Amino acid sequence: MQFLSDNAAPVHPRLWEAMRAADAPDMPYDTDALSRELDARLSATFGRECAALWVATGTAANCLALATMVDPHGGVVCHEEAHIEMDECGAPGFYLHGAKLLLAKGEGAKLTPDSIAEVLSGITRGVHQVPAQAISITQASEYGLCYAPDELAAIGALAKEHGLGLHMDGARFGNACAFLDASPAEVAGPVDALSFGFVKNGGMGAEAVILFDTEKADMIRFRRKRAGHLQSKGRFLAAQIHAMLADDLWLENARAANAAAAIIADSAADRLVYPAQINELFVTMTADERAAVRAQGFSFYDWDDTCVRLVTHWATDHEHARALGKAIASL
């Protein structure tokens, strides 16, 4: 009974079907019919014009998007526990040719206008310091908390005031949409670029880089090729994205994952470090308690000395979720 990560989830059967259907001769790289249709498909999803490009990983999606906003001498304001800081092995600096991450604080790994402004206020010495050129936020955050539309609007206003690009790491964007019960446009807010995650939500190996400044799409195409991410049979990545978008499968999967987490949260409410909003739960447990729960057949990651992280996914068995909730409640 595994609650390690939504990356460990099975691939949704409809994606296998879509990839099999795409297994016929077509143009290579991103010139196939499915890849060429992505711009229109994602523009309809977000209700505004965008350019959409597939890549294989969220790390590549984040870094390629940020590379359209930041010079090698520039910086990206992000949370000190953001994925691009803690879990991407320095990839932003690699893809951005030395650009720096400027770290801000915030409860639940969320940025606020005040926490961003605090970082910006310390940049006063001209060419002697790294200038901020972009802000990166995560929807939902590393602790499973969502930015409401008014929070996004406030950060967007600050970004505009300071002439900064605004990027969103949407590895669990679908889960945020499901929790907020809002449209993709509302959950993305005023961002300039979005890494739209599918792998954690039932995909196999395809994420979408969404650029709302479509003039920068060619820059990403060159950088994607240079980074080794222009796959020769790109139609198989495009097929996954189309399958996820069809009949809102991405949203259906996200709702199922969130619902499984809510079952556990109902039994572990007094141990939750943060409110249960999406499919990630942070639950306080001692070392002995962790051992006792694992002895019952459950797997999960230790987060720190005080809590563990439990992650559900689209195919999580609700009986397993109930069993885990019961095991935690009995501690």
C-alpha positions as CSV (number, residue, x, y, z in Angstrom):
1,M,0.0,0.0,0.0
2,Q,2.1,2.8,-1.4
3,F,1.9,6.5,-0.6
4,L,5.4,7.5,-1.7
5,S,4.7,9.7,-4.7
6,D,2.2,10.4,-7.5
7,N,5.2,9.9,-9.8
8,A,4.9,6.2,-8.9
9,A,1.3,6.0,-10.2
10,P,0.4,3.9,-13.1
11,V,-0.1,5.4,-16.5
12,H,-3.8,5.9,-17.3
13,P,-5.1,3.3,-19.9
14,R,-6.4,6.1,-22.2
15,L,-2.9,7.4,-22.6
16,W,-1.6,4.0,-23.7
17,E,-4.5,3.9,-26.2
18,A,-3.6,7.3,-27.5
19,M,0.0,6.4,-27.9
20,R,-0.9,3.2,-29.8
21,A,-3.2,5.3,-32.0
22,A,-0.2,7.6,-32.8
23,D,2.0,4.7,-33.8
24,A,1.9,5.3,-37.5
25,P,4.2,7.2,-39.8
26,D,4.1,10.9,-39.4
27,M,6.4,13.9,-39.6
28,P,9.3,13.8,-37.1
29,Y,10.2,16.0,-34.1
30,D,7.4,18.5,-33.5
31,T,6.1,18.8,-37.0
32,D,3.6,15.9,-36.7
33,A,-0.2,16.6,-36.7
34,L,-0.7,16.1,-33.0
35,S,2.2,18.4,-32.0
36,R,1.0,21.1,-34.4
37,E,-2.5,21.0,-32.8
38,L,-1.2,21.7,-29.3
39,D,-1.2,25.5,-29.5
40,A,-4.9,25.6,-30.4
41,R,-5.9,22.9,-27.9
42,L,-4.2,24.6,-25.0
43,S,-5.3,28.1,-26.1
44,A,-8.9,26.8,-25.8
45,T,-8.2,25.3,-22.4
46,F,-6.9,28.6,-21.0
47,G,-9.2,30.9,-22.9
48,R,-6.3,33.0,-24.2
49,E,-3.7,32.6,-26.9
50,C,-0.7,30.5,-26.0
51,A,2.1,28.5,-27.5
52,A,2.4,25.0,-26.1
53,L,5.5,22.7,-26.4
54,W,6.0,19.2,-25.0
55,V,9.0,18.1,-23.0
56,A,9.7,14.9,-21.1
57,T,10.2,16.2,-17.6
58,G,9.0,18.9,-15.2
59,T,12.5,20.1,-14.6
60,A,13.0,20.8,-18.3
61,A,9.6,22.5,-18.4
62,N,10.5,24.8,-15.5
63,C,13.9,25.7,-16.7
64,L,13.0,26.2,-20.4
65,A,10.2,28.5,-19.4
66,L,12.4,30.5,-17.1
67,A,15.1,30.8,-19.8
68,T,12.7,33.0,-21.8
69,M,12.7,35.5,-18.9
70,V,16.1,35.6,-17.3
71,D,19.6,36.5,-18.5
72,P,22.7,34.7,-17.4
73,H,23.4,37.6,-15.0
74,G,19.9,37.7,-13.7
75,G,17.9,36.1,-10.9
76,V,14.6,34.3,-10.2
77,V,12.8,35.0,-7.0
78,C,11.4,31.7,-5.6
79,H,10.5,30.2,-2.3
80,E,13.5,28.7,-0.4
81,E,11.8,25.3,-0.5
82,A,10.6,25.5,-4.1
83,H,11.2,22.5,-6.3
84,I,13.6,24.5,-8.5
85,E,15.7,25.2,-5.5
86,M,15.6,21.9,-3.5
87,D,15.0,19.1,-6.1
88,E,16.4,20.0,-9.5
89,C,20.1,19.5,-8.9
90,G,21.0,23.0,-10.0
91,A,19.2,22.6,-13.3
92,P,18.0,26.3,-13.4
93,G,21.6,27.5,-13.2
94,F,22.6,25.1,-15.9
95,Y,19.8,25.9,-18.3
96,L,19.9,29.6,-17.6
97,H,23.7,29.7,-18.0
98,G,24.5,30.8,-14.5
99,A,21.4,32.8,-13.5
100,K,20.8,32.7,-9.7
101,L,17.8,31.8,-7.6
102,L,16.9,34.5,-5.1
103,L,15.3,32.8,-2.1
104,A,12.3,34.1,-0.3
105,K,10.3,32.9,2.7
106,G,6.6,32.1,3.2
107,E,4.3,29.9,5.2
108,G,3.6,26.6,3.5
109,A,6.2,27.2,0.7
110,K,4.0,30.0,-0.7
111,L,5.3,33.4,-1.7
112,T,3.5,36.7,-0.9
113,P,4.0,40.1,-2.2
114,D,5.7,41.1,1.0
115,S,8.1,38.2,1.0
116,I,9.0,38.9,-2.6
117,A,9.4,42.6,-1.9
118,E,11.7,41.8,0.9
119,V,14.1,40.1,-1.5
120,L,13.8,42.9,-4.1
121,S,14.5,45.5,-1.5
122,G,17.9,44.0,-0.8
123,I,19.0,44.5,-4.4
124,T,20.5,48.0,-4.3
125,R,24.1,47.9,-5.6
126,G,23.7,48.0,-9.3
127,V,26.0,45.8,-11.3
128,H,27.5,44.4,-8.1
129,Q,24.4,42.3,-7.4
130,V,22.2,39.9,-9.4
131,P,19.1,41.7,-10.6
132,A,15.8,40.0,-10.2
133,Q,14.2,39.4,-13.6
134,A,11.4,36.8,-12.8
135,I,9.3,35.3,-10.1
136,S,8.5,31.6,-9.9
137,I,5.6,30.3,-7.8
138,T,4.4,26.7,-7.4
139,Q,0.7,25.8,-7.8
140,A,0.1,23.9,-5.6
141,S,3.1,24.6,-3.3
142,E,5.6,22.1,-2.0
143,Y,3.4,21.6,1.0
144,G,0.2,21.1,-1.0
145,L,-1.2,24.6,-0.5
146,C,-3.0,26.5,-3.4
147,Y,-2.8,30.1,-4.4
148,A,-6.3,31.6,-4.7
149,P,-7.0,33.9,-7.6
150,D,-6.7,37.0,-5.4
151,E,-3.3,35.9,-4.2
152,L,-2.2,35.4,-7.8
153,A,-3.5,38.8,-8.8
154,A,-1.5,40.5,-6.0
155,I,1.7,38.7,-7.0
156,G,1.0,39.5,-10.7
157,A,0.6,43.2,-9.9
158,L,3.9,43.2,-8.1
159,A,5.6,41.5,-10.9
160,K,4.2,44.0,-13.4
161,E,5.2,46.9,-11.2
162,H,8.8,45.7,-11.1
163,G,9.0,44.5,-14.7
164,L,9.5,40.9,-13.7
165,G,8.4,37.8,-15.6
166,L,6.0,35.4,-13.7
167,H,6.4,31.7,-14.0
168,M,4.3,29.0,-12.4
169,D,5.5,25.5,-11.7
170,G,2.3,23.5,-12.2
171,A,3.5,20.0,-11.5
172,R,0.3,19.5,-9.6
173,F,-1.7,22.2,-11.4
174,G,-4.6,19.8,-12.0
175,N,-4.9,19.1,-8.2
176,A,-5.0,22.8,-7.6
177,C,-7.8,23.3,-10.2
178,A,-9.7,20.5,-8.5
179,F,-9.4,21.9,-5.0
180,L,-10.1,25.5,-6.0
181,D,-13.0,24.4,-8.3
182,A,-11.9,27.1,-10.7
183,S,-11.0,27.2,-14.4
184,P,-7.4,26.7,-15.6
185,A,-7.3,30.4,-16.5
186,E,-8.2,31.4,-12.9
187,V,-5.8,28.9,-11.4
188,A,-2.9,30.1,-13.6
189,G,-3.8,33.8,-13.0
190,P,-1.6,36.4,-14.7
191,V,1.5,34.2,-15.3
192,D,3.6,34.6,-18.4
193,A,4.6,30.9,-18.5
194,L,3.3,27.7,-17.0
195,S,4.8,24.3,-16.6
196,F,1.6,22.2,-17.0
197,G,2.2,18.9,-15.3
198,F,0.8,15.6,-16.5
199,V,3.2,12.9,-15.3
200,K,2.1,13.1,-11.7
201,N,-1.5,13.0,-12.9
202,G,-1.6,9.8,-15.0
203,G,0.8,10.6,-17.7
204,M,3.8,8.6,-18.8
205,G,6.5,11.1,-19.9
206,A,5.1,14.3,-21.2
207,E,4.7,17.8,-19.7
208,A,3.7,21.0,-21.4
209,V,5.4,24.3,-21.4
210,I,2.8,27.0,-21.9
211,L,3.9,30.4,-23.0
212,F,1.3,33.2,-22.9
213,D,3.9,35.4,-24.6
214,T,3.8,33.5,-27.8
215,E,6.6,35.5,-29.4
216,K,9.1,33.6,-27.1
217,A,8.1,30.2,-28.4
218,D,10.9,30.1,-31.0
219,M,13.4,30.8,-28.2
220,I,12.2,27.7,-26.4
221,R,12.3,25.6,-29.5
222,F,16.0,26.3,-30.0
223,R,16.8,25.8,-26.3
224,R,14.8,22.6,-26.2
225,K,16.8,21.2,-29.1
226,R,20.1,22.4,-27.6
227,A,19.2,20.8,-24.3
228,G,18.5,17.4,-25.9
229,H,14.8,17.5,-25.4
230,L,13.6,17.6,-29.0
231,Q,12.4,14.0,-29.3
232,S,12.4,12.6,-32.8
233,K,9.0,10.9,-32.3
234,G,7.4,13.8,-30.5
235,R,4.0,12.7,-31.6
236,F,4.0,10.2,-28.7
237,L,4.4,13.1,-26.2
238,A,1.8,15.1,-27.9
239,A,-0.6,12.2,-27.9
240,Q,-0.3,11.9,-24.1
241,I,-1.2,15.6,-23.7
242,H,-4.2,15.4,-26.0
243,A,-5.4,12.3,-24.2
244,M,-5.2,14.0,-20.8
245,L,-7.1,17.0,-22.1
246,A,-9.8,15.0,-23.8
247,D,-13.0,15.1,-21.7
248,D,-11.0,16.7,-18.9
249,L,-9.3,13.5,-18.0
250,W,-6.5,15.5,-16.2
251,L,-9.2,17.1,-14.0
252,E,-10.9,13.8,-13.3
253,N,-7.7,12.2,-12.3
254,A,-6.8,15.1,-10.0
255,R,-10.1,15.0,-8.3
256,A,-9.7,11.2,-7.6
257,A,-6.2,11.8,-6.1
258,N,-7.5,14.7,-3.9
259,A,-10.4,12.6,-2.8
260,A,-8.1,9.7,-1.7
261,A,-6.0,12.2,0.3
262,A,-9.2,13.6,1.9
263,I,-10.1,10.1,3.2
264,I,-6.7,9.9,5.1
265,A,-7.0,13.5,6.3
266,D,-10.4,12.9,7.9
267,S,-8.7,10.3,10.2
268,A,-5.5,12.3,10.7
269,A,-6.8,15.8,11.1
270,D,-5.1,16.4,14.5
271,R,-1.7,15.4,13.0
272,L,-1.8,17.5,9.8
273,V,1.0,20.1,9.6
274,Y,-0.9,22.0,6.9
275,P,-4.5,21.9,5.7
276,A,-5.4,19.1,3.3
277,Q,-6.0,20.8,0.0
278,I,-4.6,18.5,-2.7
279,N,-3.1,15.0,-2.8
280,E,-0.2,15.7,-0.5
281,L,-0.4,15.4,3.3
282,F,2.2,16.2,5.9
283,V,1.5,14.2,9.1
284,T,3.4,14.4,12.4
285,M,4.7,11.0,13.5
286,T,7.5,9.9,15.8
287,A,10.1,7.4,14.7
288,D,8.3,4.6,16.6
289,E,5.0,5.6,15.1
290,R,6.4,5.5,11.6
291,A,7.8,2.0,12.2
292,A,4.4,0.8,13.5
293,V,2.6,2.1,10.4
294,R,5.1,0.7,8.0
295,A,4.9,-2.7,9.7
296,Q,1.3,-2.7,8.6
297,G,2.3,-2.6,4.9
298,F,2.3,1.1,4.2
299,S,5.1,2.9,2.4
300,F,5.8,6.7,2.5
301,Y,8.7,9.1,2.7
302,D,10.0,10.7,5.9
303,W,9.9,14.5,5.4
304,D,11.9,15.6,8.4
305,D,12.4,14.6,12.0
306,T,8.8,15.6,12.9
307,C,6.6,14.5,10.0
308,V,6.1,12.3,7.0
309,R,4.7,13.0,3.6
310,L,1.8,11.0,2.2
311,V,0.9,11.3,-1.5
312,T,-2.1,9.8,-3.2
313,H,-2.7,9.6,-7.0
314,W,-5.4,9.0,-9.5
315,A,-5.4,5.3,-9.0
316,T,-5.0,5.1,-5.2
317,D,-7.3,2.4,-3.8
318,H,-9.7,4.2,-1.5
319,E,-9.7,1.1,0.7
320,H,-6.0,1.5,1.2
321,A,-6.5,5.2,2.0
322,R,-9.1,4.2,4.6
323,A,-6.8,1.6,6.1
324,L,-4.0,4.1,6.3
325,G,-6.3,6.6,8.0
326,K,-7.3,4.0,10.5
327,A,-3.7,3.1,11.2
328,I,-2.8,6.7,11.9
329,A,-5.9,7.3,14.0
330,S,-4.9,4.2,16.2
331,L,-1.5,5.6,17.1
